[in-house]
Amino acid sequence: MTSMSAKEDELVRTTITIPKALKKKMAACKMNWSKVIRETIAQIVEDSKPNMTEAVILNEKVRRKAPAGWSSLKVI
């Protein structure tokens, strides 16, 4: 996980809604659920960031040479 500045690392409160039965099962487990959920959300966010390597490879696959004699200066 990437390091965050002090301001970004400041915790804020949010609320989730879960079924009562799940809450009971969670209570039976001695875990820091805030930490578990926080780390899980952070990982999902990190995994959803665009992958620049994949983007470059895709760009190279679809890229084509300009036709002979074509000039971008003339288009502008």
WOBELRA-V835986 format. One record per pair of residues at least 24 apart in sequence whose ideal C-beta (glycine too) atoms are under 10 Angstrom apart, sorted by the first residue. I is the first residue (numbers start at 1). J is the second residue. D is the distance in Angstrom with one decimal. If there is no record, write none. Layout:
I:J:D
I:J:D
This chain:
1:39:7.9
1:42:6.1
1:43:7.5
1:45:10.0
1:46:6.7
2:42:9.2
2:46:7.5
4:42:9.5
11:38:8.1
14:38:9.8
14:41:9.5
